[in-house]
């Protein structure tokens, strides 16, 4: 059975809840027996996330799924690429900087994201593949995961899932904002974890 780390983020700014954590909590309520899943709640801080990642990745998980909230999205977005650029949304672009000096310009996830998106859509879950995770903490988390996996010579494969706001987060707001029910985002996680199990069976006939 594949070992999987799934992370989510704490609330930030105006948001008293974070849809990534809401979905992860709901997901854990219906874990199947034998599924080797570890969950983490990360702070919204680059330095702290890097420290936590280095400690967590040392367990050499088979897969890492990072979750983050993305207000305005109407689909679950699977991020294919993390870039070596970071900055604050309050800074002009020219003040953005490299995340690490000795890393490549970008890392590309080796996971079958397009296949997973197809399966999600067939299950009635709106989803898409994105080739740019932005330049904020979500991108940094994806990039630094690949960077640390390479530096630490780990087997881990990773991606980042941007989740829309949960419907309950926008229900009382006086403007229209795209959202998904928590149960839908959690169902997407179950489908992807199930797809990982099938992927493992392809490589190891003993698991079939």
C-alpha positions in Angstrom: 0.0 0.0 0.0 1.4 3.4 -1.0 2.2 5.9 1.7 0.6 9.3 1.1 1.1 12.6 2.8 -1.8 15.1 2.4 -1.3 18.7 3.6 -3.6 21.7 3.9 -3.3 25.3 5.1 -4.6 27.3 8.0 -7.0 30.2 7.6 -5.5 33.5 6.4 -6.4 37.1 5.7 -10.2 37.6 5.6 -10.9 33.8 5.6 -11.7 32.4 9.0 -11.7 28.9 7.5 -9.6 27.4 4.7 -11.4 25.1 2.2 -8.3 22.9 1.9 -8.5 22.0 5.6 -12.2 21.6 5.5 -12.0 19.2 2.6 -9.1 17.2 4.2 -11.0 16.9 7.5 -14.1 15.6 5.6 -11.9 13.2 3.6 -10.4 11.6 6.8 -13.9 10.8 8.1 -14.3 8.1 5.5 -10.8 6.6 5.1 -10.8 2.9 4.0 -9.1 0.3 6.1 -5.5 -0.1 5.1 -5.0 3.3 3.5 -1.7 4.7 4.6 -2.5 8.4 4.7 -0.8 11.0 6.9 -2.3 14.5 7.2 -0.7 17.8 8.1 -2.0 21.4 8.7 0.6 23.9 7.6 0.8 27.6 8.6 0.7 30.3 6.0 4.4 31.1 6.3 7.1 30.3 3.8 9.8 29.8 6.4 7.7 27.6 8.6 6.4 25.5 5.6 9.9 24.8 4.5 10.9 23.6 8.0 7.8 21.4 8.2 8.3 20.0 4.7 11.9 19.0 5.4 10.8 17.2 8.6 7.7 15.5 7.0 9.4 14.5 3.7 12.1 12.7 5.7 9.6 9.9 6.1 10.0 9.2 2.3 6.4 9.0 1.4 5.5 7.5 -1.9 3.2 10.4 -2.8 2.4 13.9 -1.5 -0.8 15.8 -2.3 -0.7 19.4 -1.2 -4.0 21.3 -0.9 -4.6 25.0 -1.0 -7.5 27.4 -1.2 -8.0 29.5 -4.3 -10.8 32.1 -4.1 -12.4 32.6 -7.4 -11.8 29.2 -8.9 -14.8 27.1 -10.0 -12.9 23.9 -10.6 -10.4 21.8 -8.7 -7.1 22.6 -10.3 -4.2 20.1 -10.4 -0.9 22.0 -10.6 1.7 20.4 -12.9 4.5 22.9 -12.5 6.2 24.7 -9.5 8.5 27.6 -10.5 11.5 29.0 -8.7 10.0 32.4 -8.1 8.4 33.8 -5.0 7.0 37.0 -3.6 4.1 38.7 -1.9 0.9 39.8 -3.7 1.6 43.2 -2.2 5.0 43.5 -4.0 5.7 44.6 -7.5 6.9 41.9 -9.8 10.5 43.2 -10.0 10.9 42.5 -6.2 10.1 38.8 -6.6 13.0 36.5 -6.0 14.3 33.0 -6.4 13.0 30.5 -3.8 16.5 28.8 -3.8 19.7 29.8 -5.6 20.8 26.3 -6.4 17.5 25.0 -7.8 16.2 24.7 -11.4 13.8 27.2 -12.9 10.9 24.8 -12.5 9.9 21.3 -11.5 7.2 19.3 -13.4 5.1 16.8 -11.6 5.5 13.3 -12.9 2.0 12.2 -11.8 -0.7 11.4 -14.4 -2.7 14.6 -13.7 -4.6 14.7 -17.0 -5.8 11.1 -16.3 -6.9 12.1 -12.9 -8.8 15.1 -14.2 -10.6 12.9 -16.7 -11.7 10.6 -13.9 -12.8 13.5 -11.7 -14.9 14.9 -14.6 -16.4 11.5 -15.3 -17.4 11.4 -11.6 -19.1 14.8 -11.9 -16.4 16.8 -10.2 -15.2 20.0 -12.1 -11.5 19.8 -12.5 -8.6 20.9 -14.7 -4.8 20.7 -15.1 -2.9 24.0 -14.5 0.6 24.6 -15.7 1.3 27.5 -13.4 0.8 27.4 -9.6 1.3 31.2 -9.3 4.2 32.8 -7.4 2.9 32.7 -3.8 3.0 30.1 -1.0 1.1 27.4 -2.9 3.7 27.4 -5.7 6.5 27.6 -3.2 5.2 24.5 -1.4 5.0 22.6 -4.6 8.5 23.7 -5.8 10.2 23.2 -2.4 8.7 19.7 -2.2 10.3 18.7 -5.4 13.5 20.5 -4.5 13.8 18.7 -1.1 12.9 15.4 -2.7 15.8 15.8 -5.1 18.2 17.0 -2.4 17.3 14.2 0.0 17.3 11.5 -2.7 13.7 10.5 -1.9 11.2 8.5 -4.0 8.3 10.9 -3.4 6.1 12.1 -6.2 4.0 15.2 -5.6 1.4 17.6 -6.9 -0.6 20.5 -5.6 -4.4 20.8 -5.7 -6.0 24.2 -5.7 -9.5 23.9 -4.3 -12.4 26.4 -4.7 -13.8 28.0 -1.7 -16.3 25.8 0.3 -19.9 26.8 -0.3 -20.4 27.5 3.4 -17.6 30.1 3.2 -19.5 32.2 0.7 -23.1 31.5 1.7 -23.4 34.6 3.8 -21.5 37.0 1.6 -23.2 39.7 -0.4 -21.5 38.9 -3.7 -21.3 36.0 -6.0 -18.2 33.9 -5.5 -17.5 30.5 -7.1 -17.5 27.6 -4.6 -17.8 23.9 -4.2 -19.4 21.9 -1.4 -16.9 20.4 1.0 -18.2 16.9 0.3 -17.3 17.4 -3.4 -13.7 18.4 -2.7 -13.4 15.5 -0.3 -14.8 13.1 -2.9 -12.1 14.3 -5.3 -9.5 13.4 -2.8 -11.0 10.0 -2.3 -10.9 9.5 -6.1 -7.3 10.5 -6.4 -6.2 8.3 -3.5 -8.0 5.5 -5.2 -6.3 6.3 -8.5 -3.0 6.1 -6.7 -3.8 2.6 -5.4 -4.6 1.5 -8.9 -1.3 3.1 -10.1 0.5 1.1 -7.5 -1.2 -2.2 -8.6 0.0 -1.6 -12.2 3.6 -1.5 -11.0 3.3 -4.4 -8.4 1.2 -7.4 -9.6 1.2 -8.7 -6.0 -1.1 -5.8 -5.0 -3.7 -6.6 -7.7 
